[in-house]
Amino acid sequence: MAFHTWQIGLDIQNRQLCALAIQPHREGWKLCHWWQQRLPQDTLRNGVLQSSPELVAALTTWRKRLPQRYSLRVALPDHLILQRPLPLPTQLLREPAMRRYVQAAARKLFPIEPEALALDYRADPASGQLCVTAARQAVVEQWYAPLHQAGLQPAVFELTSQAFNVTAKAARLPVNGVLVLRHETRWLWSDGAASHGTSELATLAELQQQLLPQGINIRLCDNRENALSAGAEPFSPFDLFHYKQPPMPEYASDFTLAAGLALRAEDR
């Protein structure tokens, strides 16, 4: 088991970053490592990562604690990303022909010159189409720069909402269950399947009243004092890992997105 690659989720926010590493281990996941570091308030500006001596120093110190074999997945704010469906080509294409097909279609799919975009795509079995994801190349490079400077090599940049959906799916919620997380100024919620969303509403009570179905079973990712409202149950992402040992972080909910990133399946 010592030769397994660490699957690492890295969630960088204003004020802090959280990282979590796991490995498959017999009947479940083994928690190998967690790390939390305070950061400057303006680490993100409009969702774009701002490099700073504090950030690079923290990442460089952290890199020294990691093994040589790792798969690093980093969360990107959803509003930096555009996604569009694209019909599959009429004939089966292999790489690099499939990439050329997507790049040609990008001129019609997105209001930005393809040369200025970083493109990714995956098959969506539910729709029978490709899901094409685009971000400005300059923004991706700005996120990548301090990681590279610290000696880190990201394998994947993943949407915050998708990372949260992975956590919700792994939580094995009941049929009427929904996982809820307060993430900076927004609420994220997901049932781990088809229903999910975000909201700028001020309180959990407003979210319950306006956007969530009546009688829903809420699992709340927030273990801070007085965070739970009537009817909400606490959820810790560390409950998803069968093998772990103390010490554990004071606020486990801070690692909700990092857990989803770490649990994310490898791209095929």
Backbone bond lengths (Angstrom), bond angles and torsions (degrees), N, CA, C in turn:
res aa  C-N    CA-C-N  psi(-1)  N-CA   C-N-CA  omega(-1)  CA-C   N-CA-C  phi
1 M - - - 1.450 - - 1.531 111.79 -
2 A 1.340 118.04 -19.22 1.459 120.50 -176.47 1.522 111.91 -66.08
3 F 1.346 117.47 -17.31 1.452 119.94 -176.08 1.528 112.41 -94.76
4 H 1.331 117.74 0.96 1.452 119.88 176.35 1.522 110.53 -66.12
5 T 1.324 115.42 142.85 1.463 120.83 175.46 1.520 110.15 -72.56
6 W 1.324 116.71 135.44 1.458 120.20 172.68 1.527 109.25 -70.26
7 Q 1.320 117.00 130.26 1.455 122.65 171.12 1.527 107.20 -96.92
8 I 1.334 115.77 115.68 1.455 120.87 -170.62 1.519 110.80 -117.73
9 G 1.329 116.30 129.69 1.448 122.41 171.13 1.515 109.81 -104.16
10 L 1.327 116.45 132.09 1.469 121.96 179.70 1.526 108.94 -124.77
11 D 1.322 116.23 118.11 1.467 123.34 -179.25 1.527 107.98 -116.01
12 I 1.341 116.33 108.24 1.464 122.13 -179.44 1.521 108.46 -102.10
13 Q 1.323 116.01 124.07 1.456 122.17 179.93 1.528 108.76 -128.51
14 N 1.337 115.03 172.24 1.453 117.92 166.64 1.524 108.73 -63.68
15 R 1.289 116.19 137.31 1.462 125.47 177.21 1.533 114.15 82.52
16 Q 1.353 119.32 -25.13 1.464 117.49 -177.15 1.526 111.36 -160.69
17 L 1.324 115.37 161.85 1.460 121.16 166.60 1.522 107.80 -129.49
18 C 1.318 114.88 149.23 1.464 122.06 179.18 1.520 108.62 -130.44
19 A 1.320 116.20 134.09 1.457 121.47 178.29 1.519 109.15 -131.54
20 L 1.318 115.13 149.04 1.464 121.17 -176.18 1.517 108.07 -149.26
21 A 1.340 117.12 133.69 1.464 122.31 -178.54 1.520 110.26 -123.52
22 I 1.334 116.30 137.96 1.459 121.67 -179.54 1.525 109.99 -135.83
23 Q 1.338 114.55 163.02 1.462 123.39 173.17 1.521 108.59 -139.15
24 P 1.352 118.05 148.48 1.465 119.10 169.92 1.523 109.91 -66.56
25 H 1.345 116.31 140.16 1.471 119.42 -174.51 1.520 108.82 -152.26
26 R 1.303 116.33 102.18 1.456 122.86 178.65 1.534 112.11 50.29
27 E 1.333 118.49 -106.63 1.464 120.50 -172.10 1.531 113.66 -92.21
28 G 1.304 118.20 6.83 1.451 119.31 -178.62 1.511 111.47 -173.71
29 W 1.322 115.15 -168.72 1.453 120.86 -179.96 1.529 110.87 -89.18
30 K 1.303 115.12 141.97 1.461 121.58 176.04 1.526 108.96 -104.28
31 L 1.321 116.32 127.59 1.453 121.46 173.79 1.527 108.29 -78.91
32 C 1.317 116.33 115.93 1.466 121.10 -177.63 1.525 112.59 -93.06
33 H 1.326 116.12 -29.66 1.459 117.82 -168.17 1.524 108.74 -170.67
34 W 1.316 116.95 141.69 1.466 121.62 166.62 1.515 108.36 -136.85
35 W 1.331 115.72 153.55 1.456 120.58 -176.06 1.516 109.04 -152.98
36 Q 1.326 115.88 138.06 1.457 122.38 -179.56 1.518 108.73 -137.28
37 Q 1.346 116.00 137.36 1.458 119.91 -175.34 1.529 109.61 -143.71
38 R 1.320 116.65 132.65 1.447 120.99 174.13 1.529 110.27 -69.99
39 L 1.347 116.09 145.62 1.458 121.84 -179.32 1.531 109.51 -135.06
40 P 1.337 117.52 165.87 1.457 119.79 175.64 1.524 112.23 -61.06
41 Q 1.339 116.20 153.92 1.456 122.41 -178.42 1.523 112.23 -59.92
42 D 1.341 117.71 -36.02 1.471 120.61 -175.38 1.526 112.22 -98.41
43 T 1.334 117.12 33.24 1.467 120.40 177.37 1.526 111.05 -61.28
44 L 1.332 117.10 -34.62 1.460 121.86 173.84 1.525 108.93 -114.43
45 R 1.322 116.01 134.41 1.467 121.50 172.79 1.515 107.79 -124.55
46 N 1.325 115.29 114.37 1.471 120.91 -174.55 1.526 111.26 53.41
47 G 1.326 115.45 34.20 1.459 120.47 177.25 1.511 114.91 85.84
48 V 1.325 118.02 -3.34 1.464 121.47 -178.20 1.524 108.99 -97.58
49 L 1.320 116.29 131.20 1.464 121.73 -177.30 1.527 110.46 -70.08
50 Q 1.351 115.58 129.58 1.460 122.19 178.07 1.527 108.46 -105.12
51 S 1.302 116.23 115.89 1.457 119.71 178.86 1.521 109.47 -67.71
52 S 1.326 115.05 145.22 1.460 121.07 179.09 1.522 107.61 -151.77
53 P 1.328 117.87 157.95 1.468 119.23 176.27 1.518 112.48 -57.28
54 E 1.346 116.79 -36.65 1.466 120.35 179.91 1.526 110.90 -64.91
55 L 1.328 116.85 -43.20 1.466 120.41 -179.24 1.521 110.95 -66.40
56 V 1.323 117.59 -48.55 1.466 120.90 -177.94 1.526 110.57 -63.67
57 A 1.324 117.13 -39.86 1.462 120.28 178.74 1.518 111.27 -63.84
58 A 1.337 116.04 -42.63 1.461 119.60 179.77 1.525 111.03 -64.18
59 L 1.330 117.26 -45.08 1.462 121.12 -179.45 1.528 111.31 -66.03
60 T 1.326 117.32 -38.03 1.466 121.27 179.77 1.525 110.69 -64.94
61 T 1.329 116.17 -43.20 1.465 120.12 177.53 1.521 111.04 -62.76
62 W 1.332 115.78 -41.11 1.466 120.80 -179.57 1.529 111.00 -65.95
63 R 1.330 117.35 -40.51 1.463 120.33 -177.98 1.524 111.30 -57.46
64 K 1.326 117.61 -32.83 1.462 121.04 -179.02 1.526 111.91 -67.28
65 R 1.325 117.21 -17.39 1.466 120.92 -179.43 1.529 112.35 -92.36
66 L 1.325 117.40 -4.74 1.465 121.00 -175.56 1.523 110.88 -95.67
67 P 1.330 116.70 152.53 1.471 119.77 175.48 1.522 110.42 -74.99
68 Q 1.315 115.97 174.41 1.464 120.23 178.20 1.527 111.94 -69.63
69 R 1.333 115.84 -33.94 1.466 120.36 -176.85 1.528 108.99 -98.06
70 Y 1.314 116.04 112.72 1.458 119.71 177.20 1.528 109.52 -154.80
71 S 1.322 115.48 155.73 1.460 122.96 174.24 1.522 106.77 -121.48
72 L 1.330 116.21 107.18 1.455 122.12 -173.34 1.525 110.34 -96.33
73 R 1.337 116.04 123.14 1.459 122.03 178.48 1.527 107.82 -115.99
74 V 1.334 117.48 128.64 1.459 123.26 -173.38 1.522 109.40 -118.53
75 A 1.332 116.72 135.97 1.465 121.64 -179.05 1.526 110.65 -82.03
76 L 1.346 116.08 135.57 1.458 123.07 173.38 1.527 109.24 -114.99
77 P 1.334 118.74 138.22 1.464 120.67 175.34 1.532 111.18 -59.00
78 D 1.322 116.13 139.00 1.460 120.91 -174.80 1.526 113.26 -59.48
79 H 1.341 117.17 -34.73 1.463 118.16 -173.11 1.529 112.95 -72.04
80 L 1.330 117.72 -7.83 1.459 120.34 175.57 1.529 112.01 -83.21
81 I 1.317 116.41 -7.73 1.463 122.06 -169.74 1.523 110.94 -115.82
82 L 1.330 115.51 143.39 1.462 122.60 169.41 1.526 107.78 -115.34
83 Q 1.330 116.61 138.75 1.463 121.19 176.86 1.523 109.98 -129.90
84 R 1.315 116.14 137.81 1.456 121.79 179.22 1.530 109.53 -139.95
85 P 1.340 117.83 145.76 1.469 119.92 173.10 1.520 110.42 -80.83
86 L 1.314 115.10 148.57 1.464 121.48 178.82 1.525 108.54 -139.00
87 P 1.345 118.17 125.45 1.473 119.55 178.17 1.527 111.02 -58.14
88 L 1.309 115.25 142.59 1.458 119.37 174.60 1.522 109.96 -63.53
89 P 1.316 118.68 147.24 1.475 119.64 177.70 1.524 110.90 -62.96
90 T 1.311 115.45 153.32 1.467 120.18 -176.48 1.520 112.39 -66.06
91 Q 1.317 116.99 -25.30 1.461 120.17 175.86 1.522 109.87 -119.01
92 L 1.313 116.15 150.93 1.449 121.74 -177.99 1.533 110.11 -64.53
93 L 1.331 115.40 125.49 1.462 120.73 179.26 1.523 109.70 -116.31
94 R 1.297 116.34 141.43 1.452 122.69 173.12 1.525 108.44 -107.79
95 E 1.331 115.19 166.63 1.463 118.77 176.39 1.536 109.59 -70.36
96 P 1.334 119.14 143.11 1.467 127.03 5.85 1.524 114.11 -90.84
97 A 1.338 117.59 6.64 1.463 119.73 -177.51 1.533 111.80 -63.38
98 M 1.355 117.19 -37.66 1.458 119.95 179.08 1.525 111.06 -63.17
99 R 1.320 117.01 -41.07 1.472 119.51 179.33 1.525 110.59 -64.63
100 R 1.324 117.34 -39.45 1.466 119.41 177.97 1.533 110.45 -63.85
101 Y 1.327 117.21 -36.95 1.468 122.00 176.93 1.535 110.63 -61.54
102 V 1.329 116.66 -45.02 1.469 120.94 -179.93 1.523 110.26 -67.54
103 Q 1.323 117.78 -42.38 1.456 120.78 -179.35 1.525 111.45 -63.28
104 A 1.316 117.18 -38.22 1.462 120.28 177.76 1.525 111.04 -66.51
105 A 1.351 116.74 -40.11 1.464 121.10 -179.74 1.521 111.86 -70.15
106 A 1.336 117.39 -25.65 1.467 120.99 -176.43 1.515 112.42 -59.99
107 R 1.311 118.09 -27.23 1.471 120.80 179.62 1.521 111.27 -62.54
108 K 1.327 117.15 -30.42 1.460 121.02 178.95 1.525 112.22 -93.88
109 L 1.337 116.72 -26.42 1.460 120.47 -174.76 1.525 113.00 -78.37
110 F 1.348 117.14 -32.88 1.459 120.31 -170.62 1.527 110.61 -127.03
111 P 1.348 116.55 144.64 1.473 120.54 -177.87 1.529 112.95 -83.73
112 I 1.309 117.27 31.50 1.458 123.39 -178.94 1.518 107.67 -135.81
113 E 1.313 116.83 143.90 1.454 119.83 178.08 1.528 110.70 -58.12
114 P 1.329 118.34 132.25 1.474 120.60 -178.45 1.520 113.30 -54.69
115 E 1.338 117.26 -30.79 1.464 120.13 -179.02 1.527 111.94 -64.65
116 A 1.342 116.81 -21.18 1.468 121.01 -179.13 1.514 112.38 -95.45
117 L 1.340 117.13 3.72 1.464 121.47 -175.04 1.525 111.85 -111.08
118 A 1.328 114.96 147.13 1.459 122.18 163.90 1.520 106.39 -98.33
119 L 1.317 117.21 121.70 1.457 122.58 -173.48 1.523 111.34 -111.36
120 D 1.329 114.97 143.90 1.455 121.84 171.91 1.518 106.97 -142.99
121 Y 1.314 116.87 161.46 1.459 119.48 -179.12 1.519 109.49 -158.96
122 R 1.334 114.24 154.98 1.462 121.04 177.69 1.523 108.27 -150.84
123 A 1.306 115.92 154.71 1.460 120.50 176.14 1.522 109.47 -74.81
124 D 1.321 116.60 137.29 1.460 122.50 176.55 1.527 107.89 -108.38
125 P 1.338 118.44 100.77 1.463 120.96 -176.41 1.524 112.93 -58.69
126 A 1.325 117.44 -31.97 1.464 120.40 -176.72 1.524 111.74 -65.14
127 S 1.329 116.97 -38.91 1.469 120.49 -177.33 1.520 113.24 -101.42
128 G 1.332 117.46 -13.35 1.452 120.00 -176.16 1.517 112.58 70.34
129 Q 1.346 116.86 21.82 1.449 121.91 179.72 1.531 110.07 -123.69
130 L 1.331 114.43 176.68 1.451 120.25 169.97 1.520 108.82 -91.01
131 C 1.320 116.84 141.93 1.457 122.06 170.69 1.525 106.41 -102.79
132 V 1.340 115.66 112.83 1.462 121.23 -176.30 1.532 108.73 -100.38
133 T 1.313 116.28 127.49 1.456 123.15 -179.33 1.521 109.10 -113.53
134 A 1.339 115.65 135.46 1.460 120.38 -179.05 1.520 110.19 -135.30
135 A 1.324 115.76 143.74 1.459 122.94 172.41 1.525 106.98 -141.83
136 R 1.311 115.28 153.38 1.461 118.37 176.61 1.528 109.59 -62.01
137 Q 1.324 115.55 130.47 1.458 120.62 -178.47 1.523 111.24 -57.71
138 A 1.325 117.49 -37.01 1.459 120.94 -178.99 1.525 111.45 -64.67
139 V 1.343 116.77 -36.13 1.463 120.95 179.10 1.530 110.24 -68.95
140 V 1.332 116.48 -44.97 1.466 120.18 178.39 1.523 110.69 -60.29
141 E 1.330 116.46 -41.77 1.465 120.26 179.53 1.530 111.12 -64.75
142 Q 1.342 116.45 -34.59 1.461 119.34 178.97 1.531 111.01 -68.79
143 W 1.332 117.03 -34.40 1.469 120.49 173.81 1.534 110.82 -70.40
144 Y 1.306 115.40 -38.22 1.465 119.63 -174.83 1.527 112.40 -72.50
145 A 1.333 118.06 -32.45 1.468 122.05 -169.04 1.532 113.54 -57.06
146 P 1.353 121.26 -53.45 1.468 118.43 -178.80 1.517 113.28 -67.41
147 L 1.344 117.54 -29.62 1.456 120.37 175.96 1.528 110.03 -64.39
148 H 1.328 115.65 -47.49 1.463 120.34 179.22 1.523 110.79 -63.31
149 Q 1.329 116.94 -39.72 1.456 120.73 -179.94 1.526 111.15 -62.44
150 A 1.332 116.30 -30.95 1.463 121.40 179.19 1.523 112.70 -85.48
151 G 1.334 117.39 0.25 1.457 120.50 179.28 1.510 114.19 86.28
152 L 1.341 117.10 17.40 1.464 122.08 -179.87 1.520 110.34 -100.97
153 Q 1.329 116.24 143.98 1.453 121.87 -179.42 1.523 109.06 -122.79
154 P 1.345 119.18 99.61 1.468 120.24 179.28 1.525 111.28 -66.26
155 A 1.320 115.76 137.44 1.463 120.55 173.78 1.522 110.48 -88.00
156 V 1.333 116.98 -32.20 1.463 122.01 -173.75 1.520 109.74 -147.92
157 F 1.324 116.81 138.55 1.453 122.85 161.30 1.524 106.51 -104.11
158 E 1.338 116.68 122.02 1.463 121.74 -174.75 1.521 110.18 -121.08
159 L 1.327 116.65 148.07 1.457 121.29 177.68 1.520 110.79 -64.61
160 T 1.329 115.34 141.59 1.460 120.73 176.80 1.525 111.15 -54.83
161 S 1.331 117.22 -45.25 1.466 120.73 -177.88 1.523 111.49 -64.47
162 Q 1.327 117.79 -36.50 1.452 120.49 179.41 1.524 111.02 -69.69
163 A 1.324 116.92 -37.73 1.467 120.01 176.01 1.525 110.26 -61.97
164 F 1.335 116.29 -41.50 1.456 120.01 179.24 1.531 110.82 -65.82
165 N 1.323 117.82 -38.63 1.466 120.84 178.03 1.526 111.22 -62.21
166 V 1.333 117.43 -36.56 1.463 120.23 178.09 1.533 109.80 -64.10
167 T 1.338 116.65 -42.69 1.464 119.69 177.06 1.515 110.92 -61.21
168 A 1.328 117.07 -44.46 1.470 121.07 -179.39 1.524 111.34 -62.94
169 K 1.319 117.15 -40.52 1.466 120.16 178.60 1.522 110.72 -65.43
170 A 1.330 116.82 -41.46 1.463 120.55 -179.94 1.522 111.78 -67.54
171 A 1.335 117.15 -23.87 1.462 121.31 -178.63 1.520 112.57 -71.21
172 R 1.345 118.44 -13.25 1.463 123.13 179.30 1.536 110.21 51.17
173 L 1.311 115.01 59.03 1.454 121.58 -179.00 1.520 110.96 -66.70
174 P 1.340 117.92 152.05 1.466 119.62 173.82 1.528 110.76 -65.59
175 V 1.324 116.21 169.72 1.462 121.46 -175.51 1.528 111.26 -54.84
176 N 1.310 117.47 -38.69 1.464 120.87 -178.77 1.527 111.95 -101.01
177 G 1.332 116.94 25.59 1.463 121.00 -175.43 1.507 112.67 -100.41
178 V 1.326 115.79 151.67 1.456 121.92 175.74 1.525 108.50 -144.47
179 L 1.319 115.88 139.08 1.453 122.09 177.35 1.525 108.17 -95.88
180 V 1.328 116.78 134.95 1.464 121.87 -176.67 1.517 109.32 -128.10
181 L 1.337 116.25 137.16 1.464 122.38 -179.68 1.518 109.58 -135.92
182 R 1.333 116.75 133.12 1.453 121.33 169.49 1.510 107.83 -87.52
183 H 1.349 116.91 112.07 1.464 121.55 -176.25 1.522 108.63 -118.72
184 E 1.327 115.30 104.75 1.460 121.83 -174.96 1.531 109.35 54.06
185 T 1.319 120.52 -112.91 1.471 120.99 -176.44 1.526 112.74 -99.18
186 R 1.311 118.05 6.43 1.470 120.65 -174.82 1.520 110.86 -122.73
187 W 1.330 114.14 158.87 1.462 121.82 166.69 1.528 108.08 -99.96
188 L 1.321 116.87 136.04 1.455 122.73 169.32 1.519 107.66 -112.64
189 W 1.323 117.34 140.29 1.460 119.73 173.20 1.523 109.90 -142.29
190 S 1.339 115.11 152.22 1.462 120.66 -178.58 1.520 109.15 -160.64
191 D 1.326 115.87 143.66 1.466 119.97 173.37 1.521 111.11 -96.38
192 G 1.338 116.21 6.08 1.461 120.90 179.38 1.509 113.54 80.76
193 A 1.339 116.60 2.85 1.469 120.89 -179.39 1.527 108.96 -131.94
194 A 1.338 116.30 -111.94 1.457 120.23 -172.89 1.519 114.02 -90.75
195 S 1.321 118.19 -21.98 1.462 121.18 -172.43 1.525 110.81 -101.99
196 H 1.334 115.89 122.15 1.460 120.58 177.98 1.524 108.34 -162.19
197 G 1.320 116.01 165.21 1.452 118.87 -179.84 1.505 112.37 179.69
198 T 1.339 115.16 -179.36 1.457 123.00 176.88 1.515 108.46 -133.85
199 S 1.323 115.94 158.90 1.465 120.16 -179.12 1.520 109.89 -155.11
200 E 1.336 115.62 147.69 1.463 122.52 175.47 1.525 111.40 -97.49
201 L 1.334 119.07 9.16 1.457 121.41 179.52 1.530 110.68 -57.62
202 A 1.323 115.50 150.60 1.460 120.30 -170.66 1.521 113.14 -73.88
203 T 1.329 117.99 -39.66 1.464 120.05 -171.58 1.517 111.22 -128.22
204 L 1.338 114.68 161.56 1.457 120.68 175.75 1.521 110.67 -64.74
205 A 1.331 116.84 -35.80 1.464 120.17 178.62 1.525 110.94 -59.99
206 E 1.332 117.60 -41.77 1.465 120.86 178.24 1.523 110.51 -66.30
207 L 1.330 116.34 -38.98 1.463 120.05 177.59 1.525 110.24 -61.36
208 Q 1.338 116.84 -44.34 1.462 121.24 178.39 1.530 111.22 -59.90
209 Q 1.306 116.45 -45.90 1.459 121.05 -174.09 1.522 113.07 -71.48
210 Q 1.330 116.87 -37.31 1.457 119.85 -169.57 1.525 115.09 -99.30
211 L 1.338 117.16 -29.93 1.468 118.40 -170.54 1.522 115.54 -124.17
212 L 1.328 117.94 -20.62 1.463 119.49 -177.35 1.524 110.44 -101.61
213 P 1.338 117.96 143.92 1.467 120.78 -179.48 1.523 112.35 -61.33
214 Q 1.322 115.19 153.01 1.458 120.40 176.60 1.534 109.79 -64.36
215 G 1.333 115.59 142.76 1.458 119.94 176.43 1.508 114.32 76.74
216 I 1.340 116.97 11.25 1.453 119.44 -177.96 1.531 109.92 -73.44
217 N 1.322 116.42 146.44 1.460 122.46 177.80 1.530 108.19 -94.14
218 I 1.346 116.59 107.96 1.458 121.36 -175.02 1.522 110.01 -92.93
219 R 1.342 115.51 126.30 1.467 122.68 169.14 1.519 106.32 -105.43
220 L 1.313 117.31 116.36 1.455 122.46 -171.91 1.523 111.26 -101.82
221 C 1.332 115.72 126.06 1.466 121.81 176.84 1.526 108.77 -87.81
222 D 1.289 117.00 75.42 1.459 121.83 175.71 1.517 108.47 -166.15
223 N 1.317 116.98 105.76 1.461 120.47 -177.15 1.518 112.19 -103.79
224 R 1.349 116.12 21.39 1.445 119.26 175.25 1.531 110.50 -77.62
225 E 1.296 116.21 158.50 1.455 122.01 -176.39 1.529 110.74 -57.61
226 N 1.330 115.83 133.31 1.462 123.72 176.30 1.536 113.37 66.16
227 A 1.336 117.23 17.67 1.459 119.24 -178.93 1.520 112.22 -78.35
228 L 1.334 117.71 -28.79 1.453 120.17 -174.29 1.525 110.93 -80.98
229 S 1.314 115.78 134.81 1.460 121.01 174.19 1.518 108.31 -101.72
230 A 1.302 116.02 173.06 1.465 120.61 -179.08 1.527 109.71 -59.19
231 G 1.307 115.75 130.54 1.461 120.74 176.29 1.508 115.01 90.06
232 A 1.347 118.91 -9.47 1.454 121.18 178.97 1.526 109.96 -97.68
233 E 1.338 115.23 139.87 1.456 121.04 178.41 1.526 109.50 -108.53
234 P 1.329 117.85 145.81 1.465 119.78 -179.34 1.526 111.37 -72.58
235 F 1.326 115.89 149.05 1.466 122.18 176.36 1.510 108.72 -134.16
236 S 1.316 116.55 135.15 1.457 122.19 174.82 1.528 109.27 -118.25
237 P 1.330 118.70 126.62 1.465 119.65 177.39 1.519 112.49 -62.02
238 F 1.331 117.83 -21.39 1.459 119.92 179.63 1.525 111.81 -71.38
239 D 1.336 117.61 -15.30 1.464 120.42 174.52 1.526 112.22 -67.90
240 L 1.323 116.95 -14.14 1.466 121.19 -179.64 1.521 112.31 -78.87
241 F 1.331 117.02 -9.72 1.463 120.99 -175.13 1.522 109.48 -111.20
242 H 1.313 114.99 125.37 1.465 120.89 -173.96 1.521 111.57 -74.64
243 Y 1.325 116.39 -34.18 1.464 121.08 -176.92 1.526 109.18 -114.15
244 K 1.310 116.32 118.16 1.457 121.96 177.03 1.524 108.01 -157.94
245 Q 1.305 116.34 162.49 1.454 120.73 -179.70 1.520 109.06 -148.62
246 P 1.347 116.81 150.04 1.460 120.27 179.77 1.535 110.64 -67.76
247 P 1.361 113.84 161.51 1.465 127.82 5.93 1.526 111.54 -80.35
248 M 1.345 115.95 152.21 1.446 122.65 176.89 1.527 108.83 -113.28
249 P 1.337 117.43 157.66 1.468 119.19 -178.24 1.528 111.65 -66.60
250 E 1.324 115.35 153.71 1.458 120.28 -179.70 1.518 111.33 -65.13
251 Y 1.323 116.23 -40.52 1.464 120.84 -178.84 1.530 109.01 -117.35
252 A 1.318 115.35 91.06 1.471 120.63 -175.99 1.517 112.06 -61.61
253 S 1.331 117.54 -31.65 1.465 120.48 -176.38 1.522 112.43 -63.08
254 D 1.340 118.67 -21.73 1.465 120.79 177.45 1.523 111.50 -60.15
255 F 1.342 117.38 -19.67 1.461 122.10 -174.52 1.534 112.55 -101.40
256 T 1.322 117.70 13.45 1.464 121.13 -176.82 1.526 111.77 -59.67
257 L 1.324 117.90 -46.35 1.463 120.60 -179.16 1.528 111.44 -73.93
258 A 1.323 116.94 -38.50 1.468 119.69 177.33 1.526 110.53 -60.32
259 A 1.338 116.65 -36.96 1.466 120.12 178.07 1.519 111.19 -64.27
260 G 1.339 117.46 -43.97 1.458 120.45 178.43 1.511 112.64 -62.67
261 L 1.330 116.22 -38.70 1.462 120.18 177.37 1.524 110.75 -64.45
262 A 1.330 116.73 -44.27 1.470 120.30 -179.50 1.517 111.53 -64.28
263 L 1.347 116.72 -36.94 1.464 121.43 -178.38 1.521 112.92 -79.60
264 R 1.314 117.06 -12.20 1.472 121.17 -177.85 1.529 110.76 -56.81
265 A 1.332 115.82 133.27 1.458 120.37 179.22 1.525 110.38 -66.36
266 E 1.314 115.71 147.76 1.456 120.07 176.66 1.521 110.12 -66.04
267 D 1.327 116.94 145.50 1.455 120.87 175.23 1.526 109.67 -70.30
268 R 1.329 114.46 142.00 1.466 119.81 179.32 1.513 110.30 -113.71
